[in-house]
Amino acid sequence: MLAPTKTHKLPDGGDYYEVNPLGYVPLLELDDGTRLREGPAIVQYIADQAPLKNLAPANGTLPRYRLQEWLTFIGTEIHKTFSPLFNPAVPDEAKKVFRDKLAQRFARVDGELAGKDYLMGEHFSVADGYLFTVSRWAKPMAIDLAGYKNLVAWQERVGARPAVQEALKVEGLK
């Protein structure tokens, strides 16, 4: 179900707030009508539906909790920090504060990626998919990632994955 986040109107004219009282995306509606909100919960659910894809470590293991650490960091420290940059009402001085905070967060990610192919090590995970999505917002928000060599190499590695290429094509982002 797609709903413009600016108007909150559904394609049928309904109010998106009736579907998701929070009014934002993502929202995943399952076949039985159950709705999941919040990206980290949704991506873990999706990963658990296809365990052979190894997109998330097994529940109850320390690696799964490490994945949850990454998902929380990406959601609260990167994704949420981008939000004011999309708001035209936020003054430029304030946007500089958020860009500086993002620079600190990207520096941390860059350091964590040193010597690793992906956030969790050698295997792509749903955390990589989430970070790839939000880190691509840097360019349109005038944040230069060129100084983060590990992050840039990781973006290229993730961006070259066939499934990522297909997703970018389907979404009209390529």
C-alpha positions as a Markdown table, in Angstrom:
| # | Residue | x | y | z |
|---|---|---|---|---|
| 1 | Met | 0.0 | 0.0 | 0.0 |
| 2 | Leu | 1.5 | 3.3 | -1.1 |
| 3 | Ala | 0.5 | 6.6 | 0.5 |
| 4 | Pro | 2.1 | 10.0 | -0.1 |
| 5 | Thr | 3.7 | 11.0 | 3.2 |
| 6 | Lys | 3.0 | 14.7 | 2.5 |
| 7 | Thr | -0.7 | 14.4 | 1.9 |
| 8 | His | -1.4 | 11.2 | 3.9 |
| 9 | Lys | -4.1 | 10.4 | 1.3 |
| 10 | Leu | -4.4 | 6.8 | 0.1 |
| 11 | Pro | -5.0 | 6.1 | -3.6 |
| 12 | Asp | -8.7 | 5.5 | -2.9 |
| 13 | Gly | -8.9 | 8.9 | -1.2 |
| 14 | Gly | -8.9 | 7.4 | 2.3 |
| 15 | Asp | -6.8 | 8.8 | 5.2 |
| 16 | Tyr | -3.5 | 7.1 | 5.8 |
| 17 | Tyr | -3.7 | 7.9 | 9.5 |
| 18 | Glu | -6.6 | 5.3 | 9.7 |
| 19 | Val | -4.1 | 2.7 | 8.5 |
| 20 | Asn | -1.1 | 3.9 | 10.5 |
| 21 | Pro | -1.9 | 6.4 | 13.3 |
| 22 | Leu | 1.7 | 7.4 | 13.3 |
| 23 | Gly | 1.3 | 8.7 | 9.8 |
| 24 | Tyr | 4.7 | 7.7 | 8.5 |
| 25 | Val | 6.2 | 4.9 | 6.6 |
| 26 | Pro | 7.2 | 2.1 | 6.7 |
| 27 | Leu | 4.2 | 0.0 | 7.3 |
| 28 | Leu | 3.9 | -3.6 | 6.3 |
| 29 | Glu | 0.5 | -5.2 | 6.1 |
| 30 | Leu | 0.5 | -9.0 | 6.2 |
| 31 | Asp | -1.9 | -11.2 | 4.4 |
| 32 | Asp | -4.0 | -11.7 | 7.5 |
| 33 | Gly | -4.3 | -7.9 | 8.0 |
| 34 | Thr | -1.7 | -7.7 | 10.8 |
| 35 | Arg | 0.3 | -4.5 | 10.5 |
| 36 | Leu | 3.9 | -4.1 | 11.4 |
| 37 | Arg | 5.3 | -0.6 | 11.9 |
| 38 | Glu | 8.9 | 0.6 | 12.3 |
| 39 | Gly | 11.7 | -0.4 | 9.9 |
| 40 | Pro | 13.8 | -2.5 | 12.2 |
| 41 | Ala | 10.8 | -4.8 | 13.1 |
| 42 | Ile | 9.8 | -5.0 | 9.5 |
| 43 | Val | 13.2 | -6.0 | 8.1 |
| 44 | Gln | 13.7 | -8.6 | 10.8 |
| 45 | Tyr | 10.3 | -10.1 | 10.0 |
| 46 | Ile | 11.2 | -10.2 | 6.3 |
| 47 | Ala | 14.5 | -11.8 | 7.1 |
| 48 | Asp | 12.9 | -14.4 | 9.3 |
| 49 | Gln | 10.5 | -15.4 | 6.4 |
| 50 | Ala | 13.5 | -16.4 | 4.3 |
| 51 | Pro | 16.1 | -17.8 | 6.8 |
| 52 | Leu | 18.2 | -19.5 | 4.1 |
| 53 | Lys | 19.0 | -16.0 | 2.7 |
| 54 | Asn | 21.0 | -15.3 | 5.9 |
| 55 | Leu | 19.7 | -11.7 | 6.1 |
| 56 | Ala | 19.6 | -11.9 | 9.9 |
| 57 | Pro | 21.3 | -14.2 | 12.5 |
| 58 | Ala | 19.1 | -16.6 | 14.4 |
| 59 | Asn | 16.8 | -15.2 | 17.1 |
| 60 | Gly | 18.2 | -15.5 | 20.6 |
| 61 | Thr | 21.9 | -15.4 | 19.5 |
| 62 | Leu | 24.5 | -12.7 | 20.3 |
| 63 | Pro | 24.9 | -11.9 | 16.5 |
| 64 | Arg | 21.1 | -11.2 | 16.4 |
| 65 | Tyr | 21.5 | -8.7 | 19.2 |
| 66 | Arg | 24.4 | -7.1 | 17.3 |
| 67 | Leu | 22.1 | -6.8 | 14.3 |
| 68 | Gln | 19.5 | -5.1 | 16.5 |
| 69 | Glu | 22.2 | -2.7 | 17.7 |
| 70 | Trp | 22.9 | -1.8 | 14.2 |
| 71 | Leu | 19.3 | -1.4 | 13.3 |
| 72 | Thr | 18.7 | 0.8 | 16.3 |
| 73 | Phe | 21.8 | 2.9 | 15.6 |
| 74 | Ile | 20.8 | 3.4 | 11.9 |
| 75 | Gly | 17.2 | 4.3 | 12.9 |
| 76 | Thr | 17.9 | 6.6 | 15.7 |
| 77 | Glu | 21.2 | 8.2 | 14.9 |
| 78 | Ile | 21.2 | 8.3 | 11.1 |
| 79 | His | 17.7 | 8.0 | 9.7 |
| 80 | Lys | 16.1 | 10.3 | 12.3 |
| 81 | Thr | 18.9 | 12.8 | 12.0 |
| 82 | Phe | 18.2 | 13.2 | 8.3 |
| 83 | Ser | 14.5 | 14.1 | 9.0 |
| 84 | Pro | 15.0 | 17.8 | 9.6 |
| 85 | Leu | 17.1 | 18.1 | 6.4 |
| 86 | Phe | 14.0 | 17.2 | 4.4 |
| 87 | Asn | 11.9 | 19.9 | 6.1 |
| 88 | Pro | 12.1 | 23.2 | 4.2 |
| 89 | Ala | 10.9 | 25.1 | 7.3 |
| 90 | Val | 14.1 | 24.1 | 9.2 |
| 91 | Pro | 16.5 | 27.0 | 9.1 |
| 92 | Asp | 19.9 | 26.5 | 7.4 |
| 93 | Glu | 21.8 | 27.1 | 10.7 |
| 94 | Ala | 19.9 | 24.2 | 12.2 |
| 95 | Lys | 20.5 | 22.0 | 9.2 |
| 96 | Lys | 24.2 | 22.5 | 9.6 |
| 97 | Val | 23.9 | 21.1 | 13.2 |
| 98 | Phe | 22.2 | 18.0 | 11.8 |
| 99 | Arg | 24.8 | 17.6 | 9.0 |
| 100 | Asp | 27.6 | 17.8 | 11.5 |
| 101 | Lys | 25.9 | 15.2 | 13.6 |
| 102 | Leu | 25.5 | 12.9 | 10.6 |
| 103 | Ala | 29.2 | 13.4 | 9.8 |
| 104 | Gln | 30.1 | 12.1 | 13.2 |
| 105 | Arg | 27.8 | 9.1 | 12.8 |
| 106 | Phe | 29.1 | 8.3 | 9.3 |
| 107 | Ala | 32.7 | 8.5 | 10.8 |
| 108 | Arg | 31.7 | 5.9 | 13.3 |
| 109 | Val | 30.2 | 3.6 | 10.6 |
| 110 | Asp | 33.3 | 4.2 | 8.5 |
| 111 | Gly | 35.5 | 3.0 | 11.3 |
| 112 | Glu | 33.3 | 0.0 | 12.0 |
| 113 | Leu | 33.5 | -1.0 | 8.3 |
| 114 | Ala | 37.3 | -1.1 | 8.3 |
| 115 | Gly | 38.3 | -4.6 | 7.3 |
| 116 | Lys | 34.7 | -5.8 | 6.8 |
| 117 | Asp | 32.7 | -6.4 | 3.7 |
| 118 | Tyr | 29.4 | -5.6 | 5.5 |
| 119 | Leu | 28.2 | -4.2 | 8.9 |
| 120 | Met | 28.0 | -7.7 | 10.4 |
| 121 | Gly | 31.2 | -9.0 | 8.9 |
| 122 | Glu | 31.3 | -11.0 | 5.7 |
| 123 | His | 27.6 | -11.5 | 5.2 |
| 124 | Phe | 25.1 | -8.9 | 3.9 |
| 125 | Ser | 22.3 | -8.4 | 6.4 |
| 126 | Val | 19.1 | -6.4 | 6.6 |
| 127 | Ala | 21.1 | -3.7 | 8.5 |
| 128 | Asp | 23.2 | -3.2 | 5.3 |
| 129 | Gly | 20.0 | -2.7 | 3.3 |
| 130 | Tyr | 18.7 | -0.2 | 5.8 |
| 131 | Leu | 22.0 | 1.7 | 6.0 |
| 132 | Phe | 22.3 | 1.7 | 2.2 |
| 133 | Thr | 18.9 | 3.3 | 1.8 |
| 134 | Val | 19.5 | 6.1 | 4.3 |
| 135 | Ser | 23.1 | 6.7 | 3.4 |
| 136 | Arg | 22.0 | 7.4 | -0.2 |
| 137 | Trp | 20.2 | 10.5 | 1.2 |
| 138 | Ala | 23.6 | 12.1 | 1.8 |
| 139 | Lys | 24.1 | 13.3 | -1.7 |
| 140 | Pro | 20.7 | 15.2 | -2.2 |
| 141 | Met | 21.2 | 16.6 | 1.3 |
| 142 | Ala | 24.6 | 18.0 | 0.5 |
| 143 | Ile | 26.6 | 15.7 | 2.7 |
| 144 | Asp | 29.9 | 14.6 | 1.1 |
| 145 | Leu | 30.8 | 11.0 | 2.0 |
| 146 | Ala | 34.0 | 11.0 | 0.0 |
| 147 | Gly | 36.2 | 11.2 | 3.1 |
| 148 | Tyr | 34.8 | 8.0 | 4.4 |
| 149 | Lys | 36.6 | 5.5 | 2.3 |
| 150 | Asn | 35.3 | 2.3 | 4.0 |
| 151 | Leu | 31.7 | 3.6 | 3.8 |
| 152 | Val | 32.1 | 4.6 | 0.1 |
| 153 | Ala | 33.6 | 1.2 | -0.7 |
| 154 | Trp | 30.8 | -0.5 | 1.2 |
| 155 | Gln | 28.1 | 1.6 | -0.7 |
| 156 | Glu | 29.7 | 0.5 | -4.0 |
| 157 | Arg | 29.7 | -3.2 | -2.8 |
| 158 | Val | 26.1 | -3.1 | -1.7 |
| 159 | Gly | 25.0 | -1.1 | -4.7 |
| 160 | Ala | 26.5 | -3.7 | -7.0 |
| 161 | Arg | 24.5 | -6.6 | -5.6 |
| 162 | Pro | 22.0 | -7.9 | -8.2 |
| 163 | Ala | 19.0 | -7.6 | -5.8 |
| 164 | Val | 19.9 | -4.0 | -4.9 |
| 165 | Gln | 20.3 | -3.2 | -8.6 |
| 166 | Glu | 16.8 | -4.6 | -9.3 |
| 167 | Ala | 15.3 | -2.8 | -6.3 |
| 168 | Leu | 16.8 | 0.5 | -7.5 |
| 169 | Lys | 15.5 | -0.1 | -11.0 |
| 170 | Val | 11.9 | -0.9 | -9.7 |
| 171 | Glu | 11.9 | 2.1 | -7.5 |
| 172 | Gly | 13.1 | 4.4 | -10.3 |
| 173 | Leu | 16.3 | 5.3 | -8.4 |
| 174 | Lys | 18.7 | 4.0 | -11.0 |
